[in-house]
Amino acid sequence: MSLGTVAMLTAGGLAPCLSSAVGGLIEQYTARDPGVRIIGYQDGYAGLLRGRSTEVSDEVRAGAGRLHELGGSPLGSSRVKLTNSADLERRGLIGPGEDPLQVAAEQLRRDGVDVLHTIGGDDTSTTAADLARYLAEHGHDLRVVGLPKTIDNDIVPVARSLGAATAAAEGARFARNVVAEHSANPRMLIVHEIMGRRSGWLTAATTARYREELATRAFLPGIGADPRRWDVHAVYVPEQRFDLDAEADRLRAVMDELGCATIFLSEGAGVDEIVAAMEADGETVPRDPFGHVQIDKINPGAWLAGRFVDRVGAEKVMVQKSGYFVRSAAPQAEDRALIDACVDLAVRTALEGGAGLVGHDEERGGELRAIELERVTGGRRFDPEAGWFADLQQEIGQA
C-alpha cells in the first residue's frame, strides 16, 4: 500500500543507533515508496505535543546515508510519558486539564500521519502502546511501528536491542585507558561505573569485551607490566547480591598483591541500599517523570568507592563513568547489520498495514517480526547464572 505521510521520533536516552535508524528509514522509504512524505518530530514526544516537526527534503533523502556514521539523534530526544499529565502540565507541554494522549493524537491527525515510527527503549515503546490504544479507541486510522533502542538490552521480549552491542564495545574501549590509571598512584582503586539501572547485561558484556581485548595485548615481563594489574578484579550487577565485607577482604588481598584493584560496577547495583539510606536520613530521592531514581544524582560508583577505600587500603580512588561516552557513539558493524534488518522490516510492515515493535522475538523462537505492542515491557533482568558470566567471575576470583 502507498502511504501519505510517515512520521519519526526518537525518545529517551541516546544509544548508538538513533541517527542510523533515522537514516535507514529515510533511505528505505525513498527506495520503496518515493512519493511518501516524511516528517520527524523534534525532541521526541515533547515535539509531538508541541507540534514541532521537520519535513525531510529531497536533499536530506539524497544524503541520508551519512547518518549511519553519526552518534546522537538528528531529531533530538526527551523523556516524556504521555500518561503523566501532571508532569507534562508542569513542563508546559500541555495546557491545564488537557489529555496528553488527545493532544498527541490531534497533532498526528493535523499532520496527516499514517504511520508513526518510534525509536526508543521500553518506556518509549510502552508510551507508544498507550498512544496506539488511544488512537484505536477514538477511531484514528494511524499505526505505530517502533524500533527497540536501549544500551541496557532490557526490553521484553526483544532478544537484542539496537545499540547495545556497540555500547559494550565502546565501554571496553573507554576502560582500556581508564584502567591504565592504576599506574598513576600506589594502591589505586578504580571503579568503572557502567549504565544499567535494572539490568546488568551491559556491565557484564562490557567486562567480557574488555577482557577479550586484554587477552590480545602483548605485555613486557620484568618491568612491572603485569597483565593482572590491567584486569578486572570485581564486577557487580543489580541481579546479584554481594557481601560487602567479604568482597572488601578479597579486594584487600588483591591490592596487597598487585598494588591496585579495578571494579566494573553497574549503576543499578546497590541503588536499593543507597535509596534506603537516603530515606532513613530524611533526604528526598530524586526521580524522573517515570518514577525512576535519577541515578546520576546519587552516584553509586562514588558511594561504593567510599565504602571500600579504607577497607582495601587504597591510597587513591578514581571513579569513572562511561555511560555518556558509549551511548553517543555511532554504531559498529554488528549493530549496523541489526539496524538494517530491523529498519527493512519496519518499513515493510508499515507498507503492508501492520504495526508493532520490530525485533527478534524471544517468545517466538527468536523470529524477527513486528512484536505486538501490548506484549512489550521493560525491566528484563540479566541472568548472572549464565555460563559465560559465571566463568568470567570465576576467572577473576570472584566466584
Secondary structure as UniProt FT lines:
FT   STRAND          5..10
FT   TURN            16..17
FT   HELIX           18..32
FT   TURN            34..35
FT   STRAND          37..41
FT   TURN            42..43
FT   HELIX           44..50
FT   STRAND          53..55
FT   HELIX           58..62
FT   HELIX           64..69
FT   TURN            82..83
FT   HELIX           85..90
FT   TURN            91..92
FT   TURN            96..97
FT   HELIX           100..110
FT   TURN            111..112
FT   STRAND          115..120
FT   HELIX           122..137
FT   TURN            138..139
FT   STRAND          143..149
FT   TURN            151..152
FT   HELIX           164..179
FT   HELIX           180..184
FT   TURN            186..187
FT   STRAND          188..194
FT   HELIX           201..214
FT   TURN            215..216
FT   TURN            221..224
FT   HELIX           227..230
FT   STRAND          234..236
FT   TURN            238..239
FT   HELIX           244..258
FT   STRAND          260..266
FT   TURN            267..270
FT   HELIX           271..280
FT   TURN            281..282
FT   TURN            289..290
FT   HELIX           295..297
FT   HELIX           300..308
FT   TURN            309..313
FT   STRAND          316..321
FT   HELIX           323..327
FT   HELIX           333..351
FT   TURN            352..353
FT   STRAND          356..361
FT   HELIX           362..364
FT   TURN            365..366
FT   STRAND          367..371
FT   HELIX           373..375
FT   TURN            384..385
FT   HELIX           387..395
FT   TURN            396..397
//
